[in-house]
């Protein structure tokens, strides 16, 4: 059974992925968000940007394949909640997405994501600034105000786990306007 926190996380992600606000997630929403995310860290290399765009495409492909119950080529909120209820259907896609996003945030390849790059990526996705800052702080920044890319990737994966509560990712839903 999903935790209340997991349900809140899924509601927020759905609202962000529904970039045009029409109540459905569609391919155009992922194209738009993908372009915003790769533009957020200009220093990231072309291969890293292409990996991120590929992860967005595979994320969409997985959603429509696994969750589009009525076959209309788009995903409603009701269909989307299946992520929380059946995470094994989505784990590999989330892991790929998490790794690609963490790599975008680490353009110099030193294994760390700086606060400005983290903030830029998370704002490109659509999260609120105060929630972004709280999440970054929850990841335990080290010298130079940066977090390990692996810590962020693991945090993204945890975000989609229905049994998780009290995780850093819950900072993203605190007082979030949905």
N, C-alpha and C positions, 0 to 999 in steps of 0.2 A: 504494500500500500504506500503510495507516495506521501511524503511529508508535506505539511502545509507550505514549508519553505520551497520545496521542489515545485509545487503547483504555482507559487508566486513567480519562481524563476522562469517557468515555461510561459506563463502569461506575458511576462516582460519580453522574453525573446520573440514570441510571436508578434507582439506589437512592433518590435524593432524590425523584424524581417518583413513585415507587411509595410514596406517602404511607402507605398502610395495610399495606405490607410483604407483600402476598399474591403477589408475583412477577410482577405485571402492572401496566401503567399503564392506568388507566381514567378516564372522565370525572370521577368523584368525586374522584380524586386531584388533578386540575387545579383543580377548584372549591375544594377545601380549601386548596391552596397559593395560589391566587389571592387568597382571602379573607385568608390570613395575610400575604401580601405587601402588599396595599393597607392593611391595618391597621398595618403596621410604621412608616409615616411619616404620622402623622395630619395634618401640615401640608400634605400634597399636596392639591391642589385636586380637586374632584369629576371634572372633565374628565380629569385625569391618571390618576386612579384608574380611571375607566371605560375609558380607553385601555389601561391595564395589564390589566384583566380581559378586555378584548377580545383582547389579544395572547395571553393564556393560552388563551382559547377557540379562537383560530385556530391556536395551537401544537397543541392537542389535535386539531383538525380535520385539520391537516396530517399529524400522526402516524397517525391512524386511516386516513386516505385513502391515504397513501403507504406505510405500513409494516404495516398489518394484513393480512398475507399470507393468513391463513386465514379472514378475514371474521368473527371472533368478537366484534368490537366492543371489543377490548382489544389492548394491544401487549405482547408478551413481550420478554424481553431479547434473544433471538435476532433478533426483528423490529426491535427498536430499534437494533441495531448497524448496520443499513442506513444510518443517519445518517452514520456514519463512512465507510462504504464508498461512498456516493453523496451527497456533500454538496450537489450541485447541486439535488437534490430538496427541500432544506430551507433553502437560503440565504435566500430572501425572508422566510420565517417567522422565522428566527433574527435577521435584521436588524430586523424589526418588533419582536420581543421585546426585543432589545437596546436599541433606541431607547426603548421604553416603560419598561423598567426604569431606564434612565439618567434619564429624565424624572421617575420616581417619586423618585429620589434627589436631585433638584434642585428641591425644592418652591418655592424663591424665584425660580427661573428665571434665575439668574445664570450658568449654564453650568458650575457646579461642584457636586460631591457632597462633603459633609462626611463625616468618618470615622464619626460617630454614625449618620447616615442610611445610609451604606454598610453598616455593621455590622448595623443593624436589618433591612435588606432581605435581606442575605445569611444572617442567622440565621433569618429567616422562611422562606427557601428550605430551610434545613437544613444549611448548611455549618458546619464547626467553627470556633470563635472564633479559634484560633491560625492556621488557614489563611486566614481572612478578613483578619486583621491583616497577614499576610505578603503577601497579594495586594494589599491597599491600599498597602502600602509599595512593592511592586514597580511600581505605577502611577506612582510619583514624586510624592508629594503636594507641593503648593506652599504658600505662606503661608496660614496659617489651617488647616493640616492638612486639605486638600481636594484632590480630583483633578478634572480636567476631565471633564465628563459624556461628551464625545466619546471620550476615552481609554478610559473604562470600556465604552462601547458597542462600540468596536473590539475591546477585550479579550474581550468576550462572543462576538463573531463569530469571533475567532481560536480560541476554546475549541473550536468545532465543526469546525475545519479539520483533516482527517486527516493532512495533510503537516506540520503545525506541531509543533515540539518546542522546549523551552526558552523557552516563553512565560510571561508573568505568571500566566495561568490554571493552569499546572501546580502553582502553590503550593496550589491547592485539593485536590489529590490527595496531597500530601506527608503521609505517615503517616495518611491518612484511613482510618477504620474502615469497612469496607464490609460 
